[in-house]
Structure formats: structure tokens, C-alpha cells
Amino acid sequence: MFAFLLADYWFAFTFFQLEFHTLNSSRSAYQSITFKPDFFNVYTIFGAQVKFSVLVKAVSAILRTPIQSIDHLRVQLPDPEASKVQWTLECNNGMRKACSITCNIEPDIQHLTLDRNGFPSNFIVRPHDLNRLLANFQSSLQEITIIATEITSSPADAASEIGGKAVELRNINPTKDNDSSLHTQLWIDPAEEFVLYNHVGDPVDITFGVKELKAFVSICESCEVDIHLYFEKAGEPILMAPKIGLSDSSGSNFDATLVLATMLISQLRDENASEEPQ
């Protein structure tokens, strides 16, 4: 789940939950996943809290075994002062794969707290639908821009060039004058493509990394849940979370959050400036 961030993998165990956290080296992407004890077959800790960190690359190497061939995974820290975490894969064919990973038992765990209700704009989309929309862009695309406008039922808007569609996806960067890459603009009707769409007021845009977005889409698709995206404007972070049940994570034994930095420069501002008379 975290391999694309290529950073430390922080574990924090309490009686109430297990938290995974990771932050990439450029500090532009942060992800956390929380599991309740009843998510696991067995969940045991010693003391009020146990925490340690390991390298994501080391964990990814263990989990390369196809999931269809795994019966269960056991992770064990022998004692609070242990320097290695024991990982054991019990396979369906009777094979056992064991590995000890060096860990830091005094990690500097980074916590990022954002109130999802504090974002003025948000939408919910099914992973399959978002993958279909992203397929319109080059596979080598590194950044994508989402432009959100207010939905209007005005006849004049309905007859406009883009048919009154309130959301645009694009990979055009007006700051790159000599950009020779393929430029794509995709206008979207939220009523057709999204489960829910909320945006009121002036148009806003956010530009962020596609690789991290696709990785999170893959997580939500494997969990068979929709994706909830929260955002404000250019330069402010975008938050993604799985949409579970009637309210996010309500009654669920797990939750996840991905927070990505966005570009400071607004493409809308640049466009408006270019349209002003000289």
C-alpha cells in the first residue's frame, strides 16, 4: 500500500487500534491507515503503547508473494526493546517464509491532522470510473489538474462549449512555454461520473501527482470502496479517503488517509491574467 512513497514505515500500537504512517522524502505525500483490533485474527500488545519504524522497501520485499497463495501473515515484535521485527508468511501450500527486519524502536512518528469537514469542496467517485477518466491521459503523466466550478442549471450555460459540465481534468501547464507533451482537457458532468459533488462559489483548481493518486485508487478498488476527495484551492493540500458506509469510516474496522501537496500556482489565475487587455 505504501511502497510508492519510498520512506519509513511507522507503526503505532495501542489497545484501541494499530496505525500505519509514512511520509515521502520530499514531504509532499503523507499516508496513514488505521485498523481496529477486530480487523485481525489475533491482536496483542504489551504495555499501553508500542511503536517502531521500518523501511517501506523492506516490507514490500516480504509482501511480493502473491496474496492468493498466502494463508495468513504474522508480525511480531518479541519485546519493546527488540531491534528486529519478525515477519512470517504462512502459505497455502504449507510453505513458511520468515524474515527479520531491523527496526527503530524510538521513531519520530509524523502525525498530520486535517479536519475533513473543513474542506469547502469535495466529491466521491468510484475507483473504476476514475481509472476510466485517467485512461484518457498519457500513461507517463506526472501531474494532473482538477478544476471545480459551481453546478448551474442556467440554459445559457447548458448551451456553452462544454455543455455546462462543472469539472475539468487537464494536464496543461501554462507556466511551461516550450512544453511539447500531449495536452489533454477532459470536461466532466458530475451527475454522470461522480457519486457526490459539492462545490459552491468561484472556480478553484488543484494540481498534484498522478502516481500517488493511482496508488490510492488501487487501494480503494481492492477494498471495493469509493474514493472521497477533499480540497480547497491551489497551494492547499488535497485529502483522499475511502468512502465507507453512510459516513466515512463509520462502523468500519479500518480507515485510510492520503494527503498530497498541490502546486502553489493556480492555472486559473494565469489564464485570467493572460486574458486581461494589454
NUTORTI-430846 format. One record per atom (N, C-alpha, C): residue in one letter; z, x, y. Coordinates in steps of 0.2 Angstrom, whole numbers, plus 2048, in hexadecimal, padded with zeros to 3 digits. Layout:
REM residues N
AZXY;...
//
This chain:
REM residues 278
M8008047FA;M800800800;M800804806;F80480A806;F80480E80C;F80081480C;A7FC815807;A7F981C806;A7F481D80C;F7F2818810;F7ED819815;F7F081C81B;L7F781C81C;L7FB81F821;L7FC826821;L7FC82881A;L7FD830819;L80383381D;A80983081B;A80F83281F;A81583281A;D81B83381D;D821832819;D82282B817;Y82582A811;Y82682380F;Y82E82280F;W83181E813;W83881D813;W83A81780F;F84081880B;F843813808;F84A81280A;A84C80C80B;A85280A80D;A855804809;F85A805805;F85D800800;F8637FE803;T8647F7803;T86A7F4804;T86B7EF7FF;F8717EB7FF;F8727E67FA;F86E7E07FB;F86B7E0801;F8677DA803;F8607DB802;Q85D7E1803;Q8567E2802;Q8547E9802;L84E7EA800;L84B7F1800;L8467F1805;E8467F6809;E8417F780F;E83D7FD80D;F8367FD80E;F83280280E;F82F803816;H82F809818;H82C80A81F;H82881181F;T823811823;T81F817824;T81B81782B;L81A81C82D;L81781D834;L812823833;N80C822836;N807828835;N80982D83A;S806833839;S80783983D;S806838844;S801834846;S7FF83384D;S80382D850;R80782A84C;R80C82584F;R80881F851;S80281E84E;S7FE818851;S7FE81284C;A801813846;A80280E841;A80980E83D;Y80C80983D;Y81280883A;Y812802835;Q81580382F;Q8157FE82A;Q81C7FD827;S81E7F7826;S8247F6822;S8237F181D;I8267F1817;I8267EC812;I82E7EB810;T8307E5810;T8377E380E;T8367DF807;F83B7E1803;F83B7DD7FC;F8427DB7FB;K8437D47FA;K84A7D27F8;K84B7D47F1;P8527D47EF;P8547D77E8;P8517D37E2;D84F7CC7E4;D84D7C87DE;D8457C97DD;F8427CE7E1;F83B7D07E0;F83B7D47DA;F8407D87D8;F8407DC7D3;F8437DA7CC;N8417DC7C7;N8457DB7C1;N84C7DD7C1;V84D7E37C3;V8547E67C4;V8547EA7CA;Y8597E87CE;Y85A7EB7D5;Y8627ED7D5;T8637F47D5;T86A7F67D6;T86B7FC7DA;I8707FC7DF;I8718027E3;I8788037E3;F87A80A7E5;F88180C7E5;F88380D7EC;G88880A7EE;G88A80A7F5;G8878057F9;A889804800;A8867FF804;A87F800806;Q87D807806;Q876808808;Q87480F805;V86D80F803;V86A815801;V864816804;K86281C806;K85C81D80A;K859824808;F853825808;F84F82B807;F84882A809;S845830809;S83D83080B;S83A834806;V834833804;V82F837800;V828837804;L82483B801;L81D83B804;L819835801;V815832805;V81182D803;V80C82F7FD;K8098357FF;K8048387FA;K8078397F3;A80D83B7F3;A81183C7EC;A8118357E8;V8138307EC;V8148297E9;V80D8277E7;S8088287EB;S8018257E9;S7FF8297E3;A80082F7E2;A7FE8327DC;A80182F7D6;I80782D7D6;I80A8297D0;I8078237CF;L80581F7D4;L8038187D4;L7FB8187D3;R7F881D7D1;R7F181D7D0;R7EF81A7C9;T7F48197C5;T7F38167BE;T7F180F7BF;P7EC80C7BC;P7EA8057BD;P7F08007BC;I7F07FC7C1;I7F67F77C0;I7F67F37BA;Q7F07F27B7;Q7EF7ED7B1;Q7F27F17AB;S7F37F77AB;S7F67FB7A5;S7FD7FC7A6;I8007FA7AC;I8077FB7AD;I80C7F57AB;D8117F67A7;D8157F17A5;D81B7F07AB;H81E7F67AD;H8227F67B2;H8237FD7B5;L8267FD7BB;L8288037BE;L82F8047C0;R83280A7BE;R83980B7C0;R83A8107C5;V83D80F7CA;V83F8147CF;V8468157CF;Q84981B7CF;Q85081D7CE;Q8528237D2;L8578227D7;L85A8287DA;L8608297D6;P86182E7D2;P86782F7CE;P86E82F7D2;D86E8317D8;D8748317DC;D8728327E3;P8778307E7;P8758307EF;P8738377F1;E87583C7EE;E8748437F0;E86E8467EC;A86B8427E8;A8658457E4;A8608487E8;S85C84D7E6;S8578507EA;S85084D7E8;K8508497E2;K84A8477DF;K84B8407DD;V84583C7DE;V8458357DC;V8418347D5;Q8448317D0;Q8408307CA;Q83C82A7CA;W83582B7C8;W8318267C8;W82E8257C0;T82F8207BD;T82D81F7B6;T8288197B6;L82281A7B3;L81D8157B1;L81E8137AA;E81F80D7A8;E81F80B7A1;E8188077A0;C81480A79C;C80D80779B;C80D802795;N8087FE796;N8077F9790;N8067FC78A;N80380278A;N801805783;N807809780;G80C808783;G81280C781;G813813784;M80E815788;M80F81B78B;M81481B791;R818820792;R81C821798;R81A82779C;K81A8257A3;K81882B7A8;K81E82B7AC;A8218317AC;A8278337B0;A8258387B5;C8288387BB;C82783D7C1;C82D83D7C5;S82F8437C7;S8348447CC;S8318467D3;I8338427D8;I8308447DF;I8368467E3;T83584C7E6;T83A84F7EB;T83A84A7F1;C8418497F3;C8428447F8;C8478477FD;N847844803;N84C845808;N851840809;I857841807;I85C83C807;I85F83B80E;E85D83E813;E85F83D81A;E85983C81E;P85583781D;P84F836821;P850833828;D84C83582C;D84C832833;D84882C833;I84B826830;I84782082F;I84581D836;Q83E81C837;Q83C81983D;Q83C81183C;H83F80E841;H83F806841;H83B804847;L8377FF846;L8337FC84B;L8347F584B;T8377F2850;T8397EB850;T8357E7856;L8317E3853;L82D7DE858;L82E7D7856;D82F7D385B;D8307CC85A;D8297C9859;R8277C6854;R8217C3853;R81F7BD857;N8257BA859;N8247B485E;N8237B6865;G8247BD866;G8237BF86D;G81B7C086F;F8177C086A;F8107C186B;F80D7BB86E;P8097BB873;P8067B4876;P8007B2872;S7FD7B686E;S7F77B586B;S7F77B6863;N7F57B285F;N7F57B3858;N7F07AF854;F7EE7B184E;F7EA7AD84A;F7EB7AF843;I7EA7AA83E;I7EA7AB837;I7E47AB834;V7E27B082F;V7DC7B082C;V7DD7B1825;R7D87AF821;R7D97B0819;R7D57B7818;P7D87BB814;P7D67C2813;P7CE7C2811;H7CC7BD80D;H7C57BD80B;H7C17BC811;D7C37B7815;D7BF7B681B;D7BE7BC820;L7C47BF821;L7C47C5825;L7C07CB822;N7C07CC81C;N7BB7D1819;N7B47CF81A;R7B37C9819;R7AC7C681A;R7A97C8821;L7AE7C7826;L7AC7C882D;L7AB7CF82E;L7B07D382B;L7AF7DB82C;L7A97DE829;A7A67DA824;A7A07DD820;A79A7DD825;N79B7D982B;N7957D982F;N7957E0833;F79A7E4833;F79A7EB836;F7997F0831;Q7977F6834;Q7967FC830;Q79C7FE82C;S79B800826;S7A1802822;S7A4808825;S7A180C829;S7A481282C;S7A8811833;L7A880A835;L7AB80883B;L7B280B83B;Q7B480E841;Q7BB810841;Q7C080C845;E7BD80884A;E7C180484F;E7BD7FE850;I7C17F8851;I7BE7F2852;I7C27EE858;T7BE7EA85B;T7C17E7861;T7C17DF860;I7C77DC861;I7C77D5861;I7C87D2868;I7C47CD86A;I7C47CA870;I7C67C386F;A7CC7C1872;A7CE7BA871;A7CD7B6878;T7CB7B0877;T7CA7AC87D;T7CD7A587C;E7CE7A1881;E7D179B880;E7CC79687D;I7CE792878;I7C978D875;I7C878787B;T7C278587C;T7C1780880;T7BC77B87D;S7BD77587F;S7B877087D;S7B376E882;S7B2772887;S7AE77088C;S7A677088A;P7A376B88B;P79C76B889;P79877188C;A799773892;A796779894;A79777F890;D79D78088E;D79E78588A;D79B785883;A79B77F880;A79877D87A;A79077F87A;A78D77F880;A786780880;A785787882;S78A78B883;S789792885;S78579687F;E78479D881;E7817A187C;E7847A2876;I78B7A2876;I78F7A3870;I79279D86D;G78F797870;G79179186C;G79978F86D;G79C792872;G7A3790873;G7A879386E;K7A579886B;K7AA79C866;K7AF7A086A;A7B57A0868;A7BB7A286C;A7BC7AA86A;V7BA7AC865;V7BC7B3862;V7B67B7861;E7B67BE863;E7B17C2862;E7B47C885F;L7B07CB85A;L7B17D1857;L7AB7D6859;R7AD7DC85B;R7A87E185D;R7AA7E885C;N7A57EC85C;N7A67F385B;N7A37F7861;I7A27F4866;I79F7F786C;I7A47FA870;N7A3800872;N7A8804876;N7A480687D;P7A6802882;P7A2804889;P7A480A88C;T7A980D889;T7AB81488C;T7A781A889;K7A3818884;K79F81D881;K79881C883;D795820888;D78F81F88B;D789820886;N78A826882;N78582887D;N786826876;D78A821875;D78C81F86E;D78581C86B;S78381F865;S77D81E862;S77E81985C;S78581785A;S786814854;S78480C855;L783809850;L781802850;L7867FE853;H7847FA858;H7897F585B;H7887EE859;T78E7EB857;T78E7E5854;T7937E0858;Q7917DA85A;Q7957D585D;Q7957CF858;L79B7CC857;L79B7C7852;L79F7C1856;W79D7BB857;W7A07B685B;W7A37B1855;I7A97AF856;I7AC7AB850;I7AF7A5853;D7AE79F850;D7B1799851;D7B879984D;P7BE799850;P7C479984D;P7C5793848;A7C278E84A;A7C3788846;A7BF78983F;E7BA78D83F;E7B778E839;E7B9794834;E7BC799838;E7BD79F834;E7C57A0833;F7C979D838;F7D079F838;F7D4799835;V7DA79A832;V7DE795830;V7E2792837;L7E379783B;L7E7795841;L7E579A847;Y7E479784D;Y7E379B853;Y7E6799859;N7EA79D85C;N7EE79C862;N7EC7A1868;H7E979F86D;H7E87A3873;H7E779F879;V7EB7A087E;V7EB79C884;V7EA7A188A;G7E679F88F;G7E57A3895;G7DF7A8895;D7DF7AD899;D7DA7B189A;D7D87B5893;P7D27B7893;P7D07BB88D;P7D37C188C;V7D57C3886;V7D87CA885;V7D47CE87F;D7D57D487F;D7D17D887A;D7D67DD877;I7D57DF871;I7D97E486E;I7D47E8869;T7D57EF86A;T7D17F3866;T7D67F8861;F7D47F885B;F7D97FB856;F7D57FE850;G7D980284C;G7D5805846;G7D4800840;V7CE80183E;V7CB7FC838;V7CE7FE832;K7CF805830;K7D180782A;K7D8804828;E7DD80482D;E7E380182C;E7E37F982B;L7DE7F682F;L7DD7EF82E;L7DB7ED827;K7D67F1825;K7D37EF81E;K7D97F1818;A7DD7F6819;A7E27F7814;A7E77F1814;F7E97EE81A;F7EE7E981A;F7EA7E2817;V7E47E2819;V7E07DC816;V7E07DC80E;S7E07E280C;S7E07E3804;S7E77E1801;I7EC7E3805;I7F37E1803;I7F47DA802;C7F27D6808;C7F27CF808;C7EE7CC803;E7E87CE802;E7E47CB7FD;E7E77CC7F6;S7E97D27F4;S7EC7D37EE;S7F37CE7ED;C7F67CC7F2;C7FC7C87F2;C7FA7C17F3;E7F37BF7F4;E7F17B97F5;E7F47B57FA;V7F57B8800;V7F87B5806;V7F37B680C;D7F37B2811;D7EF7B3817;D7F27B881B;I7EF7BA821;I7F17BF825;I7F27BC82C;H7F87BE82F;H7FA7BB836;H7F97C183A;L7F57C183F;L7F47C6844;L7F77C484B;Y7FB7C884E;Y7FE7C7854;Y7FC7CC859;F7FB7CA860;F7F97CF864;F7FA7CC86C;E7F97D1870;E7FA7CF877;E7F47D187C;K7F37D887C;K7ED7DA880;K7EC7E187F;A7E77E4882;A7E57EB881;A7EB7F0883;G7EC7F587E;G7F27F9880;G7F87F787D;E7F97F187B;E7FF7EE877;E7FE7EE870;P8037EF86C;P8027EF864;P7FF7E9862;I7FC7E985C;I7FA7E3858;I7FE7E3852;L8017DD850;L8067DD84A;L8027D8845;M8027DB83F;M8007D7839;M8057D5834;A8057CF831;A80A7CE82C;A8077C9827;P8097C8821;P8077C381D;P8097BC81F;K8057B781E;K8077B181F;K80A7AE819;I8107AD818;I8137AB812;I8177A4813;G81479F810;G817798810;G816795817;L81A790818;L81A78C81F;L81C791825;S820796824;S82279A829;S8227A1826;D8207A682A;D81F7AD827;D8267AF824;S8257B181E;S82A7B4819;S8307AF818;S82F7A981A;S8347A4818;S8357A3811;G83A7A480E;G83B7A2807;G8387A7802;S8357AD805;S8327B2801;S8367B77FF;N8357BB7FA;N8397C17F8;N8367C77FB;F8307C77FF;F82E7CD802;F82A7CB808;D82A7D080D;D8267CF813;D8237D6815;A81E7D6819;A81B7DC81B;A8197DC822;T8197E2826;T8177E282D;T8137E882E;L80D7E8831;L8097ED833;L8087ED83B;V80A7F283E;V8097F3845;V8047F8847;L7FF7F784B;L7FA7FC84D;L7FA7FC854;A7F9803857;A7F880485E;A7F1801860;T7F07FF866;T7E97FD868;T7E780286E;M7E180286F;M7DE806875;M7E180387B;L7E2808880;L7E5806886;L7E080388B;I7D980588A;I7D480288E;I7D17FC88C;S7D17F7890;S7CF7F088E;S7C77F0890;Q7C37EE88B;Q7BC7ED88B;Q7BA7E8890;L7BE7E3890;L7BD7DD895;L7BE7E089C;R7C27E489E;R7C37E68A4;R7BD7EB8A6;D7BB7EF8A1;D7B57F38A3;D7AF7EF8A4;E7AE7E98A0;E7A87E58A1;E7A87E18A8;N7AE7DF8AA;N7AF7DC8B0;N7AE7E08B6;A7B07E78B5;A7AE7EB8BA;A7A77ED8BB;S7A37ED8B5;S79C7EF8B6;S7987E98B8;E79B7E38B8;E7987DD8BB;E7997DC8C2;E79D7E08C5;E79F7DF8CC;E7997E28D0;P7977DE8D6;P7917E18DA;P7937E78DD;Q78E7EC8DD;Q78F7F28E0;Q78E7F28E8;
//
